[in-house]
Structures are given as C-alpha cells and as structure tokens.
C-alpha cells in the first residue's frame, strides 16, 4: 500500500512538471508573435476587411530642390604662440640638460718680425749648454725654426753655419703664453730694422711655439722631474697618517695631495699648452692659497699645545695630575707635528709647481714660504726649550708613594721617551 502511494505521487509530480513546461513554452511563443513588426499595408487582425476601388491618378513628381551647400565655418582663431624660453644651462657631473654654445674665440693676430735669427759663432755653439728635448719638443722646435732655416738656405749672402735666437730678459714665458702686448711691441720695434740686420725672422706664431718648447724643456729638467718623486713621497706620508689625524680640518690634507698629484701629471704631459691657459694657472694658485691656510691652521694647533705644555712645566709641584696632562699633550703634539710635516711638503710642492708654470714671487708683504720657514724654526726652538724644562720637571716629580706608584712611574718613563 505504501509503495503504490509513492508511485502515484511521483506520477502526479511528473504530470505537473510537464504541464508547467508546456505552459511556459506557449507563453514565450505568444510574446514573440506580439513583438514582430507588422508589414506595411497589412490588414488589421481584428474586424472586417474593406476593399476600396480607386482610379489611377497621374501625379507629377517634382524632385526636391538640392540642399544648400553647407556654410563654411571659419576655423577658430589659434592662440598666439609664445616664443619658447631660452634653454636653461644646468650642468651636473653626470647629466647635461642644455648646453649653451661656446663662444668662438677670435684668432689672435699674427705679427711679423718678432724674433731675429742672427748669425752665431762656433765658439758660442761650443760654449752653450745642451738641453735635453723630448720627441714632441724636438718636433715643435723643428717646425718653428723651419721657415728660418729655409730662408737662410735660399739666401746666398747669408750662408751661416750657426743661427742664434736671443730672448730679452723676462720675455720667454710671456712669448710662450702668446701675450699680445709683448708680441706687438717686439714686432713694432723691428719694423724699422735694416734689411741686413738678420738673415731671417720668426713671426709671432713661430716665436710662441719655439719659446713654449724651450720653457717646457727647462721646466721639466729643473722642476717637474724632481717634483714627480716628491709627490710620491707626499702621497706615502699622507697614506701613513692615522685616520683620525688625516680627517682633521675636514680632511683637507688628502684633497690637497690629490690635487697636487693631478696638477703635476697634467703639467708633465702637456706643459706647452697649459702655460697658455690662465684657468689652469688660477687653479694652481687657488690650491696654493688653500694649502697655506691649512698649514696655518695646523701651526695654530701646535702653538696652542706648546702653550699648554709651558703652563704645566711652570707649576712648582709636578705630581700625578701634571704627569698625566703632560703625557697627553706631548702625544698630541707629536701627532700634530706629523700632520704639519705633510702640510709643509704639500705647500712647498705646490709652490714649486706654481713657479714652474711661470708664477712670480710675492711682491706684497712677506713671502709665504719665508713666513713658513721662520715659523718652523721658531717652533723647533720652542720645542727644544720645552723638552729641557719637562725633562727637569719629570726628574723632580713627586707622586703618592702609596696609591698608583707603578702607574706613576710608567707615565714618567713615557714622558722621558717622548
């Protein structure tokens, strides 16, 4: 009985689902028919259809007039364009945003009859001092003197074996730099010279090239060769300084040593062209000024330490506190003297480089190197006097016989060693 009732319920449910599906499908079909558009001239669905008979009527079809051409609309006025701003020149070590064009330097004028090539004697040739020239310097001399040699060879009346070119005192460096005032004055002074005074003449360009080659050879032999070895010693001294000591005064000792090395290398490699560049000489002069300021700062620190030691040495009783303070000041004094030694050699080397580039002596006040030399001598004498007084005070030192006797004796021994 229970089984039959279950099957009946399942069958009734199936019939209900079938009827429900059929109803849904029929509703969708009606909705689709209602949404279809009716054809043009189709009779209405509901009501009777009326048939109307009409006679044919001829109708003249007039074509519509052509549409007027579209009005030409003027384009909107363009906004006035402003001229672009000039490029901003901003240079950085890595990127250049915009670079202004470099101004074209005018070609310097050329003057004739600047230096005379005169006939020389064999005795003067044998008595002259030979100067060693590099390959580049020899080529420069040969190129500068080639017009003179050719002119002498072409002349039958001036067949001389030795030619001598004389420079007036103090004019070699100025001619090598191509200074217009001296070249113009020499040329103007030789314009009225008689034709037979000299077999040939050097113009301003040849004279500057010859003078630059000569000065480069002399500067290399007298200054730059020795300065190269001095720079290596200075770099070793600076590298041996303790980090704390080398970092004093914003680490200027390292910066100055690096600049000295770079300037010396550039001068050795391209001296003839560098002496004609005022910018390079200004950089060397500026480094000299900073080296002198650094030396004075270091010397001021030494003077302060000497005054402290002199005050300790003047105390009547030299005990444990005085021994400890003297030992600390003596150690600091020796460290500052190491720093001053490096600063002195950097300053002297930069001064030599400045002189090799044609820098003149100081004409106002006391020469910096003379002042430095006098200060070093005075400091050495003061250090010797302090050593004598401190040695006597250490020998007569009295400490507490019961507290820290071994430490006190160790400090006295350290003072004697320093």
Order of alpha helices (4+ residues) and beta strands (2+ residues): alpha-beta-alpha-alpha-beta-alpha-alpha-beta-alpha-alpha-alpha-alpha-alpha-alpha-alpha-alpha-alpha
